[in-house]
């Protein structure tokens, strides 16, 4: 049976309340309303699988099986894209800003009906300055990029902390944050650990672009050239924690291919969800998925912050197993 995209509106029930009281006191709080888990299943050929059956997917929270009440597939859903661009002086070197602009233009050129975009540029004070509010007009993004001139130090930790709240202003249930930076942070008030903690439980995937030469790997036996350069691996951590992906490079063809991959993943995305019980402490709980053998890998958010999920009892699992055996016979 073909699943319809209209049902994605249920994600409005996701109880994520991002409150930015000030630049120094931003917090994200997850209440006990609804937890939606977007994920993408990748086949052995490296392409998204688009015909999973609910029986092929089991959701676990803190290694315990969870009873879900939602399973939907989005094949061509519109996406709200929140673009966060590094506007610091280091981006003027080695063609990094030109590469970032090329990547953004490659993204907007792939616009489909219903997509909207917002552009933010962060400065040395850690503010995410809104150049273009959410719009369906890609030309507005292109025009704004023409006036961006790299200058000053970098404070992307502080700016990124604002993005989950800003991205909620997009009109579409499917959302993504695109962060373009060379990974150098030399001015943030927040530390690496603090920004990583802040991103825990964020349901919006963050796709990070480390605008470096491809030879500059995320991990190496060689020590970083400077202490500032060591933050590039944080881009990978942020992407993994939110179910996104990291890309390293600054060549136009690589960036265009990366945008193709991001788009195909977001438009072929499953949504599985449940209502927390309201019992137990509000804390960070780790999410994992068990899928059928034909799935080579799965991209999913790392967890959520809230109360206990509805755990499947042993008797329920046994009944489900017996029912499946009867159907096979």
Secondary structure, DSSP 8 states (H G I E B T S, - for coil): ----GGGGGGGGG--EEEE-SSTTS-EEEE-SS-EEEEEEEE-TTSSB-----GGGEEEEETTEEB---EEEEESS--EEEEEEEE-SGGGGSTTHHHHHHHHHHHHHTT--TT-EEEEEEE-TT--EEEEEEEES-HHHHHHHHTT----S---HHHHHTTHHHHHTTSSSSEEEEEEEE-S--SS-SS-HHHHHHHTTT--SEEEEEE-S-TTS-SS-SS--SSSGGGGHHHHHHHHHHHT-EEEE---HHHHHHHHHHHHHHHTSEEEEEE---S-S--EEEEEEEEE-TT--EEEE--EEEES---B--HHHHHHHHHHHHHHH-
